[in-house]
Amino acid sequence: LPEVQGDRPVRKRFKSYPIGYFHIDIAEMQTAQGKLYLFVAIDRTSKFAFTELHTKASKMAAAEFMRNLVKAVPYRIHTVLTDNGIQFTNRTCDRYASEHIFDRVCTECGIEHRLTKVKHPWTNGQVERMNRTIKEATVKRFHYDDHTQLCIHLADFIAAYNFGRRLKTLRGLTPYEFICKQW
């Protein structure tokens, strides 16, 4: 049948932000040696990705990841969006607890920390999609005897993604080229 105007639901576009708005999430990855936790951050605008593997998905690991992200990104991060996991925020029942260490790191660096709605993972969809892309390129395609093999392959993949992969959303530029163009 021919398409009639109005048949398709109108898709809302993301509000545009300057570079420096990062989506952050954690995913589990498995090797023959055991389990690792993949911390992933992706810039909403430039699509620049940063990853780290940790043995624990703790709030201390999340804080360390945030500090390393700030050091690795060549521009100012103004906002981060995370889920409501205990690695990133205190539970509402812990309202009498002191400030969460992840929030403290964000405050020290002048970064606004935003949280997704509870049970709405699609709010953080960009990083969820990046998790899937990383897993498809690594643990779902290859077998790793130990954590070192995975770490090396992950570093190679992220370098290829940031510096070599041309993205349609960036009009054919790599994330690195897009960042250079913004400066």
Buried (B, 14 or more C-beta within 10 A) or exposed (E): EEEEEEEEEEEEEEEEEEBBBBBBBBBEBEBEEEEBBBBBBBBBBBBBBBBBBBEEBBBEBBBBBBEBBBEEBEBEBBBBBBBBBBBBBBEEEEEEEEEBBBBBBBEEBEBEBBBBEEEEEEBBEBBBEBBEBBBEBBBEEEEBEEBEBBBEBBEEBBEEBBEEBEBEEBEEBBBBBBBEEEE
